[in-house]
Amino acid sequence: MYFIMKLKVTNTKPLLPPIPHAGVLGIGRLAMQAESVIDHASHFNLESSNIHMRFASLITADQITVTAGQIHMEGDAALDVTGQSVI
């Protein structure tokens, strides 16, 4: 059995696609427009290289975990958590 994978090559190093993790939303760039809302019922786990939340945009969940290279939040943009985690 043979598998063919298309690879992008930069400076002679192949760039493999990221390995997905169960329960993690992986996005290259998340750009939320003004007053947009992501409302999640429980734990929201987000991985992104760049997050841009425009005016009054909102991400809400009981628990939020964000792994990002850059986060840009304009005025009144917010991450709203209602749950409490045990440290």
C-alpha positions in Angstrom: 0.0 0.0 0.0 1.4 3.4 -1.0 0.5 6.9 0.3 1.3 10.0 -1.6 1.6 13.2 0.3 2.1 16.6 -1.3 4.6 18.7 0.6 5.5 22.4 0.3 9.2 23.0 0.4 10.8 26.2 1.8 14.5 26.5 1.9 14.7 22.8 1.1 12.8 21.9 4.3 9.4 20.2 3.8 6.5 21.8 5.7 4.2 19.0 6.9 0.6 19.8 7.7 -0.1 20.1 11.5 -1.2 17.0 13.3 -4.7 17.6 14.6 -5.4 17.1 18.4 -8.7 15.7 19.6 -10.9 18.4 21.0 -8.8 21.3 19.7 -10.0 23.8 17.1 -6.9 24.6 15.0 -7.1 27.7 12.8 -4.3 29.4 11.0 -5.8 32.9 11.3 -9.0 33.8 13.2 -10.3 37.2 12.2 -13.6 38.1 14.1 -15.5 41.1 12.7 -17.0 43.8 14.9 -19.6 42.5 17.4 -19.2 38.9 16.3 -19.6 36.2 18.9 -18.3 32.6 19.4 -20.5 31.1 22.2 -19.3 27.6 23.3 -21.1 25.6 26.0 -18.2 24.0 27.7 -14.4 24.0 27.3 -13.2 25.9 24.2 -9.7 24.9 23.2 -8.3 27.0 20.4 -4.9 26.9 18.6 -4.1 29.7 16.1 -1.1 31.5 14.8 -2.9 34.8 14.7 -6.2 36.0 16.4 -7.7 39.4 15.5 -10.8 40.3 17.5 -12.3 43.5 16.2 -14.5 46.0 18.2 -16.8 44.4 20.7 -16.2 40.8 19.5 -16.7 38.1 22.1 -15.6 34.5 22.8 -17.5 33.0 25.7 -17.4 29.5 27.3 -17.2 27.9 30.7 -13.4 27.4 30.2 -11.2 28.8 27.5 -7.7 27.7 26.5 -5.9 29.7 23.8 -2.6 28.9 22.2 -1.6 31.6 19.8 1.4 33.4 18.3 -0.3 36.8 18.2 -3.5 38.1 19.7 -4.9 41.5 18.6 -7.9 42.7 20.6 -9.6 46.0 19.7 -11.7 48.1 22.1 -14.4 46.2 24.0 -13.3 42.8 22.6 -13.3 40.1 25.3 -12.8 36.5 26.3 -15.6 35.8 28.8 -15.3 32.7 31.1 -18.1 31.6 33.5 -16.6 28.4 34.8 -13.9 27.9 37.4 -11.0 25.6 37.0 -9.1 23.9 39.8 -5.4 24.9 39.9 
